Amino acid sequence: MERSLQVHRETPWTLSASAFNWTPDVIRAEHPATDIAAGIVSSGVASVIELELGQLWRSFPDPSKAEAVALRERLTDVGGRVSIVGVSIDDWLSPTRRRDEEQRFAFLRPQLEAARELGAEGIRLPIGQAGPMLLRRIQPLLHELRLTLYEELQGQQAPDAPQVPRAIEDIAALDDPSIRLLVDTSMLMPALPPSYLEQLAAGGLPPDLLARLTNDWLEPATLDAVVALLRAGGVPPQAHTLYMNLLVRFGRSSVDVLRDILPLIGAFHLKFWDLDDTDDRVSQPLRDVGSLLRGSEFTGTLCSEWGGHEWLDDDAAGMTRRHLALARASLASGFNPSRHPSAQAPA
């Protein structure tokens, strides 16, 4: 067992941590991004980590083999490994000229090769970005490099959301275990993070809408009100960027929407924004995932990913440690309620 990061000994799942949680540290550039990534392991936060390729090296999107091998060996030396690597496709050669399918493949290929040299088992793209033609084009390379491509669903991208069903159908039609879905639990938010609501209040959001967001996030009429204020130009400029999370990054679905696609899910992001677990707003989605996976054949990773560093100035290592502890207990509680009757956030 790798530093006790299995949920518990009766499950085949592995908990991991995303280097994305350390984005503010990467931006400050007081230390190289590779040092920050290695420090996640050497400090004991997690022995299995996800990396964002675009954050690691200035040579992105075509890092050298030597760079990737050096980081892999460095992680191995401190007892760590890479699970999934976030990659990207720049679809535009210029402001007016799109890349064709061969050019998109050429942009992505060196990222796959770098992921393999890092020792990763998979790469990650947003749901539907590759498209069916590139998926078919990339299949042989995935097999050659022994990689899994994960297409990520998050926030408002429920399985029945616009354009999502087609992307899922494209993956299902390939019937290839090297192409799977990754589900971000931001899709399953029973309530909004208190720290986020505080930021909206400080930004001057109308009190009536703020009350609805606080008390009635799951009500369809609340999202209608969010859209109406945006269309009316009523969002205060200082709150506009944060406000868009309501339409994109924060979901309102039940875990039941995942049951029909569970055989296609190969990994999860356990998204958290803050650790205020009032009314189980953080732990309940985790228990729901544990319950969903009970009796399934899922053997993938469940990765702690902190999105709240956008507005919180907290220590990434401390936040991630606490979230991993909460996730381990909550997932186990959902998986085996009689054995794990409760899951409380650590102090």
N, C-alpha and C positions, 0 to 999 in steps of 0.2 A: 504494500500500500504506500503510495507516494505522499508522505507527510500527512497522512490521514485525510486526504482530499477526496476519497470515495465518500459518497453520501453516508452510507454505512455498509457493513460487510455483506449484507444480503442483496445489495444492488450492484449492477455492473457499470454504473455511471461515474463519471469523473467530474469533479468541480475544478474550474480553472478561473483565472483572472485575466482581464483584458488590459493590455498596455494603454488602451484608449483612456483608462481612468486617470492616467498620468499626463494627459494632454497639456494642462497648464504648465507642468514642469518642462515638457518638450518645447513649448512656445517660449518659455523664459530662457531656454538654451544655456543654462548655467552648467549643464552637464550634457554630453552627447546622448542622443536618444538610445543608442545601444547600451550605454552605461545604465540608463534608467531601466531599460528592459531587463538587463541582467540583475539589477538590484531588486527587482520584484521577487526573483528566485532566491538570491543570496540572503535577503533579509527575512526569508521564511514566510512571505505573504502567500505564495503559491508556487508549486513546482511545475505546474502546467499553465502556460500562458498563451493568450492570443496576441498577435502583433498586427499593427497597421503598417503595411509596407511603405506607404507614402510618408510615414513619420520617421522612418529609420535612416534613410540615406539620401544625400543630395543627388545621387546617381539615379534615383527613381525616375522613370519606370523601368530602367534597364540596369539594375545593380549587378556588380561583378560577382562571379562565383566565389572569389576570395572573400568578399565582404560577408556573403551569406554563410560560408563555411566557418569563418572566424567567429561569427555570433553563435552559430550552432555549437561549436566546440566550447565556447565560453559558457553557454548555458549548461551543457553537459557536465562541465567541470564543477559546477555548483549544484548539480543534481536536478536540473530542469530540462524541459523540452517544450516545443511549440506544438500547439494543437491546430489552430486554424489561422490563416493569414488573410487579412482584409486586402483585397486588390481593387483595381478600378479600371474603367475604360473611358478614355477621353474620346468622345464620338466626333469631335470637331478638329479638323486640321487647321482651320482658320475661322473667323467669325461667320463666313458664308459658305464654307465647304466642309461637308461631312466626310468622315472616313467610310470607305466601302468595307465589305465584310472581310476581305483579306487584310486590309489595313487595321481593322479592329483586332483581328487575330494576331497580327504582328505586334500590336501595342501590348496585348495581353500575354503573349507567349513568354517573354523574359521574366514576367512576374511569376508565372507558374514554375518556371525553372528555378527561380530564386526560392520559392516556397519549398520546393523539393530539397534544395541544398540546405535550407534551414531545418530540415527534418520534419516539416509540417505534414499532417495527414490530410489537410484540406485547405481550400481557398474560399473566399466569400465575396459575393456580389449582391447588389440589391435585386429584389424580385423583378424578373422580366427584362432586366437591362441587357442581358446577352442576346435574348431572342432565339427562336428555334434554329435559324441558320447557323449562328455561331455555336450554339450548343452542339449541333451535329458536327460542326467543323472541329470542335475542341475535344470531342469524345476520345478519339484515339490517343491524343496527347495526355489526357487524364489517366488513361489506362497505362500508358508508357511510364509516366512519372509516379504512378500509384497515388494519385490525389483524388479527393472528392471535391466537387464543386457544390457549394451551398448557396442557394438563392434565399435572401433574407426577407422575411415578412416582419413588419414592425408597425407600431402605432395604429393608424387608421387603416392599414392594409390587411384587413380581415379577408378570409378566403372568398367572400362574396363581394368584396369591394371592386370598383371599376378596374378593369384590365387584369386583375389578379387571377380570376378563374382561368383565363386563357393561358397565363404563364404557368399555372399549376398543371393544366392539361398538357402543355408542351413537355413538362418534366415527366408526368405520368406516362405519356406516349412513348418516351424513350425507353422506359422500363430498364433503367440502368442504375445500379446502386452507387455509381460514381457521380451521380447528379441528384442532389437531394435538397430539401428545404431546411432552413434554419429559422426558428421562430423566436422573436424577441418578445419578452413578456410585457413590454410596453403596450402590447395589444390588449392586455388583460387588466387594466387599471380600474379598480372599484371606486377610487377617489383620487383627486389631484394632490400632489405633494404640498404640505403646508408651507414649506420654504418658497415654493413657486408662487403660491397664492399671495404670500407676503410681498414678493417682488412686484406682482401685478398691482397690488394695492398701493405700493410706494410709487408705481409708475402712473397712478392716476386713473386706473380703470374705474368706470362707473360702479358705484356701490351695489346697485341692484343686480348687475351681471355678476359681480364678484360674489354676492350671496348665492346666486344660482350655481356658480362654479364650485363653491364650497360645499353646498348641501345637496345638489341635484345633478352631479356630473353625469350620471347614467341616463338621465331623462333625455329623450330625443329632442324635446323642445329647447334644452340647454344649448345643444350644438346649433340649432336653428338661430338662437339668439346670438351666438358667437359669430356666425356668418353674417347675420343682419347688421351687427355693429361694424364689422369690417367693410361691408359694402357701402354703408352709410358714411364711411370715413371718420367714424367716431373713436377709433383706437388712438390713444395718445401716442405721439411719435416716439417718446422715450420707452414705451412698452411694446412697440410694434414687433420687434424681433422675437421677444419672448412670447408674444401673443400667438404667433404662427405655430407654436408647438401644439396649441389646442386643435389645430386642423391637420397636423401631420404626425407629430411624434407621440401624442397621447391617445391611446385607444380606449374603447368602451365595450369590448367584446367579452363574452363568457368563454371559459375554456372549452365548452361543448362545441364551439365552432371548429375546433381542431380535431375532433374525433374521426371524422371521415378522411382526413388527410394524414393521420398519425403514421401510417406505414411509409409515407414519403418524408417524414421529419427525421433528420439525422443529428440535429444539435439544437440547443437553446441558448439564447442570451437571457440572463436573469437581470433585466434592467432595473436599476434603482436610481432614484433622484436625490432623496435624503433618507434618513433612517427613522423618521417619525412613524411609528407603527400604530398610531391611533386607529382604532376600529379595524386593525389588521390590514391596513391598506398596503403594506409592504409584504407581509408574510402570507396573506391569503392567496394571492396568485401563485406563490411558490408551493403552498400546500395543494392547490388545484393541479399544478403540473405534476407533483408527486403522485396524486391520485390518478391523473390521466395516464401516467406511465405504468401504473400497477398492472401487471399481467401482459404488458407489451414486450416487444423484442428490442426496444430501444437500448442501445449501448453507447450512446455518444456522450459528448461533453455538455456541461451546463456551466456557462461562463458568466461570472460576475462582471457587469458592465455599468459603470457610474456615469449617468448623463447629467447629474446636477452640478458638475464643476463649471457649467456655463454660468451659474449665478451664485454658487457657494465657494467660499475660499477656505476649504478644509483640506486636511492632509489626506492625500490619496491612499497611502498605505493604511492608515488607521481606518478610513471609511471602508476600504475593501476588506480588511480583516474582519471587521464587524459584520459586514454584509455576508461574507462567506460563512461565518458562524451561524447567522440567522438562516441563511439558505440551507445549510446542512441540516439543521434541526427541522425547518419547515418542510423541506422535501421529504425527509424521513417520516414526518408526521402524516403527510398526505399519503405516502406509500404504505405505511403500516400504522394506522391510527391507534390501535390498541397498544402498540409498543412505544409510540411517541405521542402521548396524549396532548402535548402542548409544545409550542415553540415561542420563546420569548427573545426579543432582541437583547444582545449583551449590552451592558452599560458602557 
